[in-house]
Amino acid sequence: MVKSIFFDIDGTLISFKTHKMPESTRKALNELRKKGVKLFIATGRSPFAIPSIRHILDFEFDGYVMLNGQYCLIDNKIIRDEPLPMESFKSILPYMEKNKIACEFLEIDYTYSNLINDRVIELRKFLGNTVSNFPLEDSSRAESKKTYQLCAYVKENEEKEFFENMPGCRGVRWNSLFIDVIPENGGKGEGIKAMLKYLKISEEEVMAFGDGGNDIEMLQSVKYGIAMGNAGENVKEAALYVTKDVDEDGIYSALVYYNVL
């Protein structure tokens, strides 16, 4: 019996095409709530970013795994709080400045950018009204403020050198333009484990939906890991089941397939 479900946001709950939640997904969430299933968000977004899409989701979830598992909340209680190691900024900040790498720095209640370039502009066009424009700040702020994640605009062939200059960290990717930088012990899977331990729910009773590379560990951390039809091939290979596209009622379809609805 499925007691809890975790959902990624972009490309899973919200369509990349319409920038809205499909009505079938909204119907599924309401039916699941009536059945007593605990419903959670699992996202790379920060607490600061959630209000900007609250009107799109228009649903009160039971808790949030945010910043790719680094900050987890249930009923306003902090379940996990794991910022990036402060010492890692000593080498990466000069490297980013030298190579003109655009980056977004995610704190709990504030997000800022060091610069805007073509990659940033391209991503913002792709995400449409589901993303905000962040203020520009000197990146040295990260040396004194808790930072939980970086959205570094480096492509796959640039990753190796980037992480050679950021020890204690690793990356998860769901878009070719940038990578989510998290601590070595981070990830949505770790966030979900912390939530389940708190809730005293077994992974055998949990389902998760995702579409991006940063969802792979999440899908592998629960019994029912569901990849959306619009997911990347690496995500589909990691999933127990591949459902339909987000725009083709993929979430509702999978829930019916597994007799959850």
C-alpha positions as CSV (number, residue, x, y, z in Angstrom):
1,M,0.0,0.0,0.0
2,V,1.3,3.4,-1.0
3,K,1.3,5.8,2.0
4,S,3.4,8.6,0.6
5,I,4.3,10.1,-2.8
6,F,7.1,12.6,-3.7
7,F,6.8,14.7,-6.8
8,D,9.4,16.7,-8.7
9,I,8.0,20.0,-10.0
10,D,9.4,21.1,-13.4
11,G,8.6,18.6,-16.1
12,T,6.6,16.4,-13.6
13,L,3.9,18.4,-11.9
14,I,4.3,21.4,-14.2
15,S,4.6,21.1,-18.0
16,F,7.5,22.7,-19.8
17,K,5.2,23.4,-22.7
18,T,2.2,25.1,-20.9
19,H,4.0,26.1,-17.7
20,K,0.9,24.8,-15.9
21,M,-0.2,21.8,-13.9
22,P,-2.4,19.5,-16.0
23,E,-6.0,19.2,-14.7
24,S,-5.6,15.4,-14.4
25,T,-2.7,15.9,-12.1
26,R,-4.7,18.3,-9.9
27,K,-7.5,15.7,-9.9
28,A,-5.1,13.0,-8.8
29,L,-3.7,15.1,-5.9
30,N,-7.2,15.8,-4.6
31,E,-8.2,12.2,-4.8
32,L,-4.9,11.1,-3.1
33,R,-5.5,13.6,-0.3
34,K,-9.0,12.1,0.3
35,K,-7.5,8.6,0.5
36,G,-5.0,9.8,3.2
37,V,-1.9,9.5,1.1
38,K,0.9,11.9,2.3
39,L,2.0,14.2,-0.6
40,F,5.4,15.9,-0.9
41,I,7.3,18.1,-3.2
42,A,10.9,17.0,-4.0
43,T,12.6,19.8,-5.9
44,G,15.9,21.6,-6.6
45,R,14.1,24.9,-5.9
46,S,14.6,26.7,-2.6
47,P,12.1,27.8,0.0
48,F,12.5,31.3,-1.4
49,A,11.4,30.1,-4.9
50,I,8.3,28.1,-3.8
51,P,6.0,31.1,-3.4
52,S,6.6,32.2,-7.0
53,I,4.9,29.0,-8.3
54,R,2.4,28.5,-5.5
55,H,-0.3,30.0,-7.7
56,I,0.5,27.4,-10.4
57,L,0.5,24.4,-8.1
58,D,-2.5,25.7,-6.0
59,F,-2.3,22.8,-3.7
60,E,-1.0,22.5,-0.1
61,F,1.5,19.6,0.2
62,D,2.3,17.8,3.4
63,G,6.0,18.7,3.2
64,Y,8.9,19.7,1.0
65,V,12.3,18.2,0.1
66,M,14.0,21.3,-1.3
67,L,17.4,22.3,-2.7
68,N,17.8,18.7,-4.0
69,G,17.5,17.2,-0.5
70,Q,19.5,19.8,1.4
71,Y,16.6,21.4,3.2
72,C,13.5,19.4,4.2
73,L,10.4,20.6,6.0
74,I,7.2,19.0,7.4
75,D,4.7,21.3,9.2
76,N,7.4,24.0,9.3
77,K,9.7,21.6,11.2
78,I,13.2,21.3,9.7
79,I,14.0,17.6,9.1
80,R,17.2,18.1,7.2
81,D,19.6,21.1,6.9
82,E,22.8,20.5,5.0
83,P,24.5,23.6,3.4
84,L,27.4,23.5,1.0
85,P,30.8,23.3,2.8
86,M,32.0,26.9,3.3
87,E,35.6,26.0,2.5
88,S,34.7,24.9,-1.0
89,F,34.1,28.5,-2.0
90,K,37.8,29.5,-1.5
91,S,38.8,27.9,-4.8
92,I,35.6,27.9,-6.9
93,L,34.8,31.6,-6.6
94,P,38.1,32.7,-8.2
95,Y,37.7,30.0,-10.8
96,M,34.2,31.2,-11.8
97,E,35.4,34.8,-11.9
98,K,38.3,33.9,-14.1
99,N,36.2,31.9,-16.5
100,K,33.2,34.2,-16.5
101,I,30.9,31.4,-15.3
102,A,27.3,32.5,-14.5
103,C,25.9,31.1,-11.3
104,E,22.9,31.4,-9.0
105,F,23.6,31.1,-5.3
106,L,20.7,29.6,-3.3
107,E,20.3,30.4,0.3
108,I,17.2,29.5,2.4
109,D,15.5,32.9,2.0
110,Y,17.5,34.6,-0.8
111,T,18.8,33.8,-4.3
112,Y,21.2,35.9,-6.3
113,S,23.2,35.7,-9.5
114,N,26.9,36.7,-10.1
115,L,26.3,37.6,-13.7
116,I,23.8,37.2,-16.6
117,N,25.0,35.6,-19.9
118,D,23.5,33.9,-22.9
119,R,23.0,30.6,-21.1
120,V,21.0,32.2,-18.3
121,I,18.8,34.1,-20.8
122,E,18.2,30.9,-22.8
123,L,17.1,28.9,-19.7
124,R,14.8,31.7,-18.5
125,K,13.1,31.7,-21.9
126,F,12.7,27.9,-21.6
127,L,11.2,28.0,-18.0
128,G,8.9,31.0,-18.7
129,N,6.9,32.3,-15.8
130,T,8.0,29.4,-13.5
131,V,11.3,31.1,-12.8
132,S,12.2,34.5,-11.3
133,N,14.9,37.0,-12.2
134,F,17.3,37.2,-9.4
135,P,19.3,40.3,-8.2
136,L,23.0,40.6,-9.0
137,E,25.4,40.3,-6.1
138,D,29.1,39.9,-5.5
139,S,29.7,36.2,-5.2
140,S,32.0,36.7,-2.2
141,R,28.7,36.8,-0.2
142,A,28.9,33.0,-0.3
143,E,32.0,33.0,2.0
144,S,30.0,34.3,4.9
145,K,26.4,33.2,4.2
146,K,25.0,29.6,4.3
147,T,24.6,28.5,0.7
148,Y,22.8,25.3,0.0
149,Q,23.1,24.9,-3.7
150,L,24.6,26.5,-6.8
151,C,23.0,26.5,-10.2
152,A,26.3,26.8,-12.2
153,Y,26.0,27.4,-15.9
154,V,28.5,24.8,-17.0
155,K,27.9,22.2,-19.7
156,E,28.7,18.6,-19.4
157,N,32.1,18.8,-20.9
158,E,33.0,21.6,-18.4
159,E,32.0,19.7,-15.3
160,K,35.3,17.8,-14.6
161,E,37.4,21.0,-14.3
162,F,34.7,22.8,-12.4
163,F,34.5,20.2,-9.6
164,E,38.3,20.0,-9.4
165,N,38.0,23.5,-8.1
166,M,35.0,22.8,-5.7
167,P,36.0,20.0,-3.3
168,G,33.4,18.3,-1.1
169,C,30.7,18.8,-3.7
170,R,29.1,17.1,-6.7
171,G,26.6,17.8,-9.3
172,V,23.2,16.6,-10.5
173,R,21.9,17.7,-13.9
174,W,18.4,18.0,-15.4
175,N,19.3,20.6,-18.1
176,S,22.2,20.8,-20.6
177,L,22.8,24.5,-19.8
178,F,23.6,24.2,-16.1
179,I,24.2,21.8,-13.2
180,D,22.9,21.8,-9.6
181,V,25.9,21.8,-7.3
182,I,25.2,20.0,-4.0
183,P,27.3,18.6,-1.1
184,E,28.9,15.1,-1.7
185,N,26.4,13.6,0.8
186,G,23.4,15.5,-0.8
187,G,20.6,14.6,-3.2
188,K,16.9,14.1,-3.3
189,G,17.3,10.5,-2.3
190,E,19.0,11.5,1.0
191,G,16.3,14.1,1.7
192,I,13.6,11.5,1.2
193,K,15.3,9.0,3.5
194,A,15.4,11.7,6.2
195,M,11.7,12.4,5.7
196,L,10.7,8.7,5.8
197,K,12.7,8.1,8.9
198,Y,10.9,11.0,10.6
199,L,7.5,9.8,9.4
200,K,8.3,6.2,10.3
201,I,7.3,5.1,6.7
202,S,9.1,2.3,4.9
203,E,10.5,2.9,1.4
204,E,8.3,-0.1,0.4
205,E,5.3,2.2,0.9
206,V,6.5,5.1,-1.1
207,M,6.2,6.3,-4.7
208,A,8.1,9.1,-6.5
209,F,7.7,10.8,-9.8
210,G,10.5,12.6,-11.7
211,D,11.9,13.5,-15.1
212,G,15.4,14.9,-14.7
213,G,18.8,13.7,-13.9
214,N,18.6,15.1,-10.4
215,D,15.6,12.8,-9.9
216,I,17.5,9.5,-10.5
217,E,18.6,9.0,-6.9
218,M,15.0,9.9,-5.7
219,L,13.5,7.2,-8.0
220,Q,16.0,4.6,-6.8
221,S,15.4,5.4,-3.1
222,V,11.8,4.2,-3.1
223,K,10.0,1.1,-4.2
224,Y,7.9,2.7,-6.9
225,G,10.1,5.1,-8.9
226,I,8.2,6.5,-11.8
227,A,9.8,8.3,-14.7
228,M,7.6,10.7,-16.8
229,G,7.4,9.9,-20.5
230,N,9.2,13.2,-21.2
231,A,12.1,12.1,-19.0
232,G,15.7,11.7,-20.2
233,E,16.7,8.1,-21.2
234,N,19.0,7.8,-18.1
235,V,16.1,8.6,-15.9
236,K,13.9,6.1,-17.6
237,E,16.5,3.4,-17.2
238,A,16.7,4.1,-13.5
239,A,12.9,3.9,-13.0
240,L,10.7,1.0,-12.1
241,Y,8.1,2.2,-14.5
242,V,7.8,4.8,-17.3
243,T,4.5,6.5,-17.5
244,K,3.1,8.9,-20.2
245,D,4.3,12.5,-20.8
246,V,3.4,15.2,-18.3
247,D,1.1,16.7,-20.9
248,E,-0.6,13.3,-21.6
249,D,-1.9,12.7,-18.0
250,G,1.3,10.8,-17.0
251,I,0.9,11.1,-13.3
252,Y,-2.8,10.0,-13.2
253,S,-2.1,7.2,-15.6
254,A,0.6,5.7,-13.4
255,L,-1.5,6.0,-10.3
256,V,-4.2,4.0,-12.0
257,Y,-1.7,1.5,-13.4
258,Y,-0.6,0.7,-9.8
259,N,-4.1,0.8,-8.4
260,V,-3.4,3.7,-6.2
261,L,-6.4,5.5,-7.7
